[in-house]
Amino acid sequence: MDRVKKMANELLERYPDKFTSDFNENKETIKNFAIVRSKELRNKIAGYITKNVNRNLAQQNASLSYSEENTESREETAE
């Protein structure tokens, strides 16, 4: 695993509630919680974190809509 993914995953494990789906906010958060000497490396880490957060949000939304559809279909069947 390369260092971008390793650092990003470590930051996400330690501070899962600090990162959002906004790239610029994640860059600032990384400044507060990690020492990254390179601007390019910080941006890559922030991008990877943003991608993961957005993916997790999409999965949560998909599972919510799926469970709502199942609930509606069960209610229609019961009637």
PDB file as gemmi writes it, atoms N, CA and C in Angstrom:
CRYST1    1.000    1.000    1.000  90.00  90.00  90.00 P 1                      
ATOM      1  N   MET A   1       0.862  -1.171   0.000  1.00  0.00           N  
ATOM      2  CA  MET A   1       0.000   0.000   0.000  1.00  0.00           C  
ATOM      3  C   MET A   1       0.907   1.231   0.000  1.00  0.00           C  
ATOM      4  N   ASP A   2       0.600   2.165  -0.860  1.00  0.00           N  
ATOM      5  CA  ASP A   2       1.472   3.331  -0.905  1.00  0.00           C  
ATOM      6  C   ASP A   2       1.180   4.287   0.254  1.00  0.00           C  
ATOM      7  N   ARG A   3       2.049   5.239   0.425  1.00  0.00           N  
ATOM      8  CA  ARG A   3       1.973   6.083   1.629  1.00  0.00           C  
ATOM      9  C   ARG A   3       0.752   6.978   1.662  1.00  0.00           C  
ATOM     10  N   VAL A   4       0.203   7.356   0.506  1.00  0.00           N  
ATOM     11  CA  VAL A   4      -1.013   8.183   0.499  1.00  0.00           C  
ATOM     12  C   VAL A   4      -2.157   7.409   1.130  1.00  0.00           C  
ATOM     13  N   LYS A   5      -2.376   6.197   0.658  1.00  0.00           N  
ATOM     14  CA  LYS A   5      -3.465   5.382   1.193  1.00  0.00           C  
ATOM     15  C   LYS A   5      -3.231   5.038   2.659  1.00  0.00           C  
ATOM     16  N   LYS A   6      -1.986   4.744   2.994  1.00  0.00           N  
ATOM     17  CA  LYS A   6      -1.661   4.376   4.375  1.00  0.00           C  
ATOM     18  C   LYS A   6      -1.955   5.539   5.328  1.00  0.00           C  
ATOM     19  N   MET A   7      -1.482   6.732   4.967  1.00  0.00           N  
ATOM     20  CA  MET A   7      -1.722   7.897   5.835  1.00  0.00           C  
ATOM     21  C   MET A   7      -3.204   8.247   5.886  1.00  0.00           C  
ATOM     22  N   ALA A   8      -3.865   8.194   4.738  1.00  0.00           N  
ATOM     23  CA  ALA A   8      -5.290   8.530   4.688  1.00  0.00           C  
ATOM     24  C   ALA A   8      -6.105   7.568   5.543  1.00  0.00           C  
ATOM     25  N   ASN A   9      -5.849   6.291   5.412  1.00  0.00           N  
ATOM     26  CA  ASN A   9      -6.589   5.305   6.204  1.00  0.00           C  
ATOM     27  C   ASN A   9      -6.311   5.454   7.695  1.00  0.00           C  
ATOM     28  N   GLU A  10      -5.079   5.774   8.035  1.00  0.00           N  
ATOM     29  CA  GLU A  10      -4.739   5.978   9.448  1.00  0.00           C  
ATOM     30  C   GLU A  10      -5.468   7.198  10.006  1.00  0.00           C  
ATOM     31  N   LEU A  11      -5.509   8.285   9.246  1.00  0.00           N  
ATOM     32  CA  LEU A  11      -6.229   9.475   9.692  1.00  0.00           C  
ATOM     33  C   LEU A  11      -7.725   9.214   9.803  1.00  0.00           C  
ATOM     34  N   LEU A  12      -8.274   8.480   8.852  1.00  0.00           N  
ATOM     35  CA  LEU A  12      -9.703   8.159   8.907  1.00  0.00           C  
ATOM     36  C   LEU A  12     -10.044   7.270  10.100  1.00  0.00           C  
ATOM     37  N   GLU A  13      -9.136   6.370  10.464  1.00  0.00           N  
ATOM     38  CA  GLU A  13      -9.372   5.517  11.626  1.00  0.00           C  
ATOM     39  C   GLU A  13      -9.308   6.318  12.923  1.00  0.00           C  
ATOM     40  N   ARG A  14      -8.331   7.217  13.009  1.00  0.00           N  
ATOM     41  CA  ARG A  14      -8.158   7.994  14.241  1.00  0.00           C  
ATOM     42  C   ARG A  14      -9.211   9.087  14.408  1.00  0.00           C  
ATOM     43  N   TYR A  15      -9.568   9.757  13.318  1.00  0.00           N  
ATOM     44  CA  TYR A  15     -10.477  10.907  13.380  1.00  0.00           C  
ATOM     45  C   TYR A  15     -11.602  10.771  12.357  1.00  0.00           C  
ATOM     46  N   PRO A  16     -12.460   9.774  12.478  1.00  0.00           N  
ATOM     47  CA  PRO A  16     -13.484   9.564  11.448  1.00  0.00           C  
ATOM     48  C   PRO A  16     -14.525  10.684  11.370  1.00  0.00           C  
ATOM     49  N   ASP A  17     -14.784  11.342  12.492  1.00  0.00           N  
ATOM     50  CA  ASP A  17     -15.807  12.385  12.499  1.00  0.00           C  
ATOM     51  C   ASP A  17     -15.271  13.755  12.087  1.00  0.00           C  
ATOM     52  N   LYS A  18     -13.977  13.880  11.867  1.00  0.00           N  
ATOM     53  CA  LYS A  18     -13.383  15.173  11.522  1.00  0.00           C  
ATOM     54  C   LYS A  18     -13.385  15.455  10.017  1.00  0.00           C  
ATOM     55  N   PHE A  19     -13.551  14.412   9.198  1.00  0.00           N  
ATOM     56  CA  PHE A  19     -13.461  14.587   7.754  1.00  0.00           C  
ATOM     57  C   PHE A  19     -14.845  14.629   7.121  1.00  0.00           C  
ATOM     58  N   THR A  20     -14.968  15.463   6.077  1.00  0.00           N  
ATOM     59  CA  THR A  20     -16.236  15.647   5.401  1.00  0.00           C  
ATOM     60  C   THR A  20     -16.082  15.313   3.921  1.00  0.00           C  
ATOM     61  N   SER A  21     -17.110  15.605   3.151  1.00  0.00           N  
ATOM     62  CA  SER A  21     -17.060  15.362   1.711  1.00  0.00           C  
ATOM     63  C   SER A  21     -16.493  16.567   0.962  1.00  0.00           C  
ATOM     64  N   ASP A  22     -16.002  17.565   1.688  1.00  0.00           N  
ATOM     65  CA  ASP A  22     -15.427  18.763   1.068  1.00  0.00           C  
ATOM     66  C   ASP A  22     -13.899  18.677   1.076  1.00  0.00           C  
ATOM     67  N   PHE A  23     -13.312  18.734  -0.096  1.00  0.00           N  
ATOM     68  CA  PHE A  23     -11.864  18.604  -0.256  1.00  0.00           C  
ATOM     69  C   PHE A  23     -11.106  19.682   0.516  1.00  0.00           C  
ATOM     70  N   ASN A  24     -11.535  20.938   0.405  1.00  0.00           N  
ATOM     71  CA  ASN A  24     -10.813  22.036   1.056  1.00  0.00           C  
ATOM     72  C   ASN A  24     -10.852  21.932   2.580  1.00  0.00           C  
ATOM     73  N   GLU A  25     -11.970  21.528   3.118  1.00  0.00           N  
ATOM     74  CA  GLU A  25     -12.055  21.327   4.570  1.00  0.00           C  
ATOM     75  C   GLU A  25     -11.128  20.198   5.009  1.00  0.00           C  
ATOM     76  N   ASN A  26     -11.049  19.145   4.201  1.00  0.00           N  
ATOM     77  CA  ASN A  26     -10.182  18.019   4.541  1.00  0.00           C  
ATOM     78  C   ASN A  26      -8.717  18.427   4.505  1.00  0.00           C  
ATOM     79  N   LYS A  27      -8.327  19.304   3.572  1.00  0.00           N  
ATOM     80  CA  LYS A  27      -6.945  19.798   3.541  1.00  0.00           C  
ATOM     81  C   LYS A  27      -6.613  20.509   4.838  1.00  0.00           C  
ATOM     82  N   GLU A  28      -7.516  21.362   5.302  1.00  0.00           N  
ATOM     83  CA  GLU A  28      -7.284  22.096   6.546  1.00  0.00           C  
ATOM     84  C   GLU A  28      -7.254  21.147   7.747  1.00  0.00           C  
ATOM     85  N   THR A  29      -8.092  20.139   7.740  1.00  0.00           N  
ATOM     86  CA  THR A  29      -8.110  19.175   8.828  1.00  0.00           C  
ATOM     87  C   THR A  29      -6.795  18.409   8.892  1.00  0.00           C  
ATOM     88  N   ILE A  30      -6.270  18.054   7.731  1.00  0.00           N  
ATOM     89  CA  ILE A  30      -4.989  17.343   7.693  1.00  0.00           C  
ATOM     90  C   ILE A  30      -3.884  18.227   8.264  1.00  0.00           C  
ATOM     91  N   LYS A  31      -3.931  19.524   7.982  1.00  0.00           N  
ATOM     92  CA  LYS A  31      -2.936  20.439   8.554  1.00  0.00           C  
ATOM     93  C   LYS A  31      -2.948  20.386  10.078  1.00  0.00           C  
ATOM     94  N   ASN A  32      -4.145  20.223  10.659  1.00  0.00           N  
ATOM     95  CA  ASN A  32      -4.284  20.216  12.114  1.00  0.00           C  
ATOM     96  C   ASN A  32      -3.870  18.898  12.757  1.00  0.00           C  
ATOM     97  N   PHE A  33      -4.004  17.785  12.047  1.00  0.00           N  
ATOM     98  CA  PHE A  33      -3.802  16.480  12.669  1.00  0.00           C  
ATOM     99  C   PHE A  33      -2.577  15.720  12.189  1.00  0.00           C  
ATOM    100  N   ALA A  34      -1.903  16.192  11.149  1.00  0.00           N  
ATOM    101  CA  ALA A  34      -0.747  15.451  10.634  1.00  0.00           C  
ATOM    102  C   ALA A  34       0.327  16.424  10.166  1.00  0.00           C  
ATOM    103  N   ILE A  35       1.541  15.963  10.190  1.00  0.00           N  
ATOM    104  CA  ILE A  35       2.650  16.758   9.667  1.00  0.00           C  
ATOM    105  C   ILE A  35       2.963  16.225   8.273  1.00  0.00           C  
ATOM    106  N   VAL A  36       2.580  16.999   7.280  1.00  0.00           N  
ATOM    107  CA  VAL A  36       2.841  16.633   5.892  1.00  0.00           C  
ATOM    108  C   VAL A  36       3.649  17.775   5.303  1.00  0.00           C  
ATOM    109  N   ARG A  37       4.860  17.492   4.923  1.00  0.00           N  
ATOM    110  CA  ARG A  37       5.774  18.538   4.460  1.00  0.00           C  
ATOM    111  C   ARG A  37       5.495  18.985   3.033  1.00  0.00           C  
ATOM    112  N   SER A  38       4.904  18.132   2.249  1.00  0.00           N  
ATOM    113  CA  SER A  38       4.682  18.421   0.845  1.00  0.00           C  
ATOM    114  C   SER A  38       3.227  18.805   0.592  1.00  0.00           C  
ATOM    115  N   LYS A  39       3.028  19.909  -0.107  1.00  0.00           N  
ATOM    116  CA  LYS A  39       1.683  20.352  -0.470  1.00  0.00           C  
ATOM    117  C   LYS A  39       1.023  19.318  -1.383  1.00  0.00           C  
ATOM    118  N   GLU A  40       1.788  18.763  -2.302  1.00  0.00           N  
ATOM    119  CA  GLU A  40       1.256  17.769  -3.231  1.00  0.00           C  
ATOM    120  C   GLU A  40       0.795  16.519  -2.493  1.00  0.00           C  
ATOM    121  N   LEU A  41       1.580  16.064  -1.536  1.00  0.00           N  
ATOM    122  CA  LEU A  41       1.214  14.888  -0.756  1.00  0.00           C  
ATOM    123  C   LEU A  41      -0.031  15.160   0.076  1.00  0.00           C  
ATOM    124  N   ARG A  42      -0.103  16.329   0.701  1.00  0.00           N  
ATOM    125  CA  ARG A  42      -1.284  16.686   1.487  1.00  0.00           C  
ATOM    126  C   ARG A  42      -2.530  16.689   0.620  1.00  0.00           C  
ATOM    127  N   ASN A  43      -2.423  17.234  -0.594  1.00  0.00           N  
ATOM    128  CA  ASN A  43      -3.571  17.281  -1.495  1.00  0.00           C  
ATOM    129  C   ASN A  43      -3.996  15.876  -1.930  1.00  0.00           C  
ATOM    130  N   LYS A  44      -3.038  15.004  -2.164  1.00  0.00           N  
ATOM    131  CA  LYS A  44      -3.369  13.629  -2.546  1.00  0.00           C  
ATOM    132  C   LYS A  44      -4.073  12.906  -1.408  1.00  0.00           C  
ATOM    133  N   ILE A  45      -3.589  13.114  -0.187  1.00  0.00           N  
ATOM    134  CA  ILE A  45      -4.224  12.481   0.975  1.00  0.00           C  
ATOM    135  C   ILE A  45      -5.640  13.018   1.150  1.00  0.00           C  
ATOM    136  N   ALA A  46      -5.795  14.333   1.042  1.00  0.00           N  
ATOM    137  CA  ALA A  46      -7.124  14.938   1.181  1.00  0.00           C  
ATOM    138  C   ALA A  46      -8.063  14.432   0.093  1.00  0.00           C  
ATOM    139  N   GLY A  47      -7.568  14.278  -1.114  1.00  0.00           N  
ATOM    140  CA  GLY A  47      -8.394  13.761  -2.209  1.00  0.00           C  
ATOM    141  C   GLY A  47      -8.818  12.333  -1.963  1.00  0.00           C  
ATOM    142  N   TYR A  48      -7.915  11.515  -1.478  1.00  0.00           N  
ATOM    143  CA  TYR A  48      -8.236  10.116  -1.187  1.00  0.00           C  
ATOM    144  C   TYR A  48      -9.263  10.028  -0.061  1.00  0.00           C  
ATOM    145  N   ILE A  49      -9.091  10.843   0.960  1.00  0.00           N  
ATOM    146  CA  ILE A  49     -10.050  10.853   2.071  1.00  0.00           C  
ATOM    147  C   ILE A  49     -11.416  11.314   1.581  1.00  0.00           C  
ATOM    148  N   THR A  50     -11.448  12.364   0.776  1.00  0.00           N  
ATOM    149  CA  THR A  50     -12.708  12.878   0.245  1.00  0.00           C  
ATOM    150  C   THR A  50     -13.413  11.813  -0.584  1.00  0.00           C  
ATOM    151  N   LYS A  51     -12.657  11.100  -1.407  1.00  0.00           N  
ATOM    152  CA  LYS A  51     -13.233  10.036  -2.228  1.00  0.00           C  
ATOM    153  C   LYS A  51     -13.840   8.946  -1.354  1.00  0.00           C  
ATOM    154  N   ASN A  52     -13.137   8.562  -0.292  1.00  0.00           N  
ATOM    155  CA  ASN A  52     -13.653   7.537   0.615  1.00  0.00           C  
ATOM    156  C   ASN A  52     -14.902   7.991   1.349  1.00  0.00           C  
ATOM    157  N   VAL A  53     -14.905   9.233   1.817  1.00  0.00           N  
ATOM    158  CA  VAL A  53     -16.071   9.759   2.529  1.00  0.00           C  
ATOM    159  C   VAL A  53     -17.277   9.799   1.591  1.00  0.00           C  
ATOM    160  N   ASN A  54     -17.076  10.274   0.369  1.00  0.00           N  
ATOM    161  CA  ASN A  54     -18.177  10.331  -0.592  1.00  0.00           C  
ATOM    162  C   ASN A  54     -18.685   8.936  -0.931  1.00  0.00           C  
ATOM    163  N   ARG A  55     -17.783   7.981  -1.060  1.00  0.00           N  
ATOM    164  CA  ARG A  55     -18.183   6.601  -1.351  1.00  0.00           C  
ATOM    165  C   ARG A  55     -19.013   6.042  -0.200  1.00  0.00           C  
ATOM    166  N   ASN A  56     -18.582   6.287   1.033  1.00  0.00           N  
ATOM    167  CA  ASN A  56     -19.334   5.802   2.198  1.00  0.00           C  
ATOM    168  C   ASN A  56     -20.711   6.444   2.282  1.00  0.00           C  
ATOM    169  N   LEU A  57     -20.791   7.732   1.984  1.00  0.00           N  
ATOM    170  CA  LEU A  57     -22.089   8.410   1.991  1.00  0.00           C  
ATOM    171  C   LEU A  57     -23.018   7.844   0.927  1.00  0.00           C  
ATOM    172  N   ALA A  58     -22.493   7.568  -0.249  1.00  0.00           N  
ATOM    173  CA  ALA A  58     -23.303   6.999  -1.325  1.00  0.00           C  
ATOM    174  C   ALA A  58     -23.810   5.611  -0.947  1.00  0.00           C  
ATOM    175  N   GLN A  59     -22.966   4.811  -0.301  1.00  0.00           N  
ATOM    176  CA  GLN A  59     -23.390   3.485   0.138  1.00  0.00           C  
ATOM    177  C   GLN A  59     -24.465   3.566   1.202  1.00  0.00           C  
ATOM    178  N   GLN A  60     -24.333   4.526   2.116  1.00  0.00           N  
ATOM    179  CA  GLN A  60     -25.347   4.695   3.155  1.00  0.00           C  
ATOM    180  C   GLN A  60     -26.674   5.126   2.548  1.00  0.00           C  
ATOM    181  N   ASN A  61     -26.627   6.058   1.598  1.00  0.00           N  
ATOM    182  CA  ASN A  61     -27.849   6.511   0.941  1.00  0.00           C  
ATOM    183  C   ASN A  61     -28.498   5.388   0.148  1.00  0.00           C  
ATOM    184  N   ALA A  62     -27.704   4.572  -0.506  1.00  0.00           N  
ATOM    185  CA  ALA A  62     -28.245   3.455  -1.270  1.00  0.00           C  
ATOM    186  C   ALA A  62     -28.901   2.438  -0.341  1.00  0.00           C  
ATOM    187  N   SER A  63     -28.281   2.150   0.777  1.00  0.00           N  
ATOM    188  CA  SER A  63     -28.868   1.184   1.696  1.00  0.00           C  
ATOM    189  C   SER A  63     -30.132   1.739   2.343  1.00  0.00           C  
ATOM    190  N   LEU A  64     -30.167   3.048   2.605  1.00  0.00           N  
ATOM    191  CA  LEU A  64     -31.377   3.653   3.156  1.00  0.00           C  
ATOM    192  C   LEU A  64     -32.519   3.585   2.156  1.00  0.00           C  
ATOM    193  N   SER A  65     -32.260   3.924   0.914  1.00  0.00           N  
ATOM    194  CA  SER A  65     -33.323   3.897  -0.093  1.00  0.00           C  
ATOM    195  C   SER A  65     -33.780   2.465  -0.329  1.00  0.00           C  
ATOM    196  N   TYR A  66     -32.858   1.499  -0.273  1.00  0.00           N  
ATOM    197  CA  TYR A  66     -33.218   0.096  -0.441  1.00  0.00           C  
ATOM    198  C   TYR A  66     -34.122  -0.363   0.704  1.00  0.00           C  
ATOM    199  N   SER A  67     -33.781   0.024   1.925  1.00  0.00           N  
ATOM    200  CA  SER A  67     -34.595  -0.393   3.069  1.00  0.00           C  
ATOM    201  C   SER A  67     -35.959   0.285   3.045  1.00  0.00           C  
ATOM    202  N   GLU A  68     -36.030   1.522   2.564  1.00  0.00           N  
ATOM    203  CA  GLU A  68     -37.313   2.215   2.441  1.00  0.00           C  
ATOM    204  C   GLU A  68     -38.188   1.545   1.396  1.00  0.00           C  
ATOM    205  N   GLU A  69     -37.585   1.114   0.285  1.00  0.00           N  
ATOM    206  CA  GLU A  69     -38.348   0.427  -0.753  1.00  0.00           C  
ATOM    207  C   GLU A  69     -38.899  -0.891  -0.226  1.00  0.00           C  
ATOM    208  N   ASN A  70     -38.108  -1.617   0.550  1.00  0.00           N  
ATOM    209  CA  ASN A  70     -38.570  -2.881   1.117  1.00  0.00           C  
ATOM    210  C   ASN A  70     -39.693  -2.661   2.112  1.00  0.00           C  
ATOM    211  N   THR A  71     -39.613  -1.608   2.907  1.00  0.00           N  
ATOM    212  CA  THR A  71     -40.651  -1.291   3.867  1.00  0.00           C  
ATOM    213  C   THR A  71     -41.955  -0.964   3.150  1.00  0.00           C  
ATOM    214  N   GLU A  72     -41.867  -0.167   2.092  1.00  0.00           N  
ATOM    215  CA  GLU A  72     -43.056   0.196   1.319  1.00  0.00           C  
ATOM    216  C   GLU A  72     -43.687  -1.023   0.664  1.00  0.00           C  
ATOM    217  N   SER A  73     -42.879  -1.907   0.116  1.00  0.00           N  
ATOM    218  CA  SER A  73     -43.418  -3.089  -0.550  1.00  0.00           C  
ATOM    219  C   SER A  73     -44.063  -4.030   0.469  1.00  0.00           C  
ATOM    220  N   ARG A  74     -43.523  -4.121   1.673  1.00  0.00           N  
ATOM    221  CA  ARG A  74     -44.126  -4.953   2.716  1.00  0.00           C  
ATOM    222  C   ARG A  74     -45.464  -4.372   3.152  1.00  0.00           C  
ATOM    223  N   GLU A  75     -45.536  -3.037   3.244  1.00  0.00           N  
ATOM    224  CA  GLU A  75     -46.802  -2.408   3.630  1.00  0.00           C  
ATOM    225  C   GLU A  75     -47.867  -2.631   2.572  1.00  0.00           C  
ATOM    226  N   GLU A  76     -47.473  -2.550   1.285  1.00  0.00           N  
ATOM    227  CA  GLU A  76     -48.443  -2.783   0.211  1.00  0.00           C  
ATOM    228  C   GLU A  76     -48.910  -4.216   0.220  1.00  0.00           C  
ATOM    229  N   THR A  77     -48.050  -5.143   0.499  1.00  0.00           N  
ATOM    230  CA  THR A  77     -48.398  -6.567   0.534  1.00  0.00           C  
ATOM    231  C   THR A  77     -49.335  -6.840   1.702  1.00  0.00           C  
ATOM    232  N   ALA A  78     -49.143  -6.181   2.804  1.00  0.00           N  
ATOM    233  CA  ALA A  78     -49.975  -6.398   3.988  1.00  0.00           C  
ATOM    234  C   ALA A  78     -51.394  -5.888   3.792  1.00  0.00           C  
ATOM    235  N   GLU A  79     -51.554  -4.904   2.952  1.00  0.00           N  
ATOM    236  CA  GLU A  79     -52.898  -4.329   2.736  1.00  0.00           C  
ATOM    237  C   GLU A  79     -53.681  -5.236   1.883  1.00  0.00           C  
TER     238      GLU A  79                                                      
END                                                                             
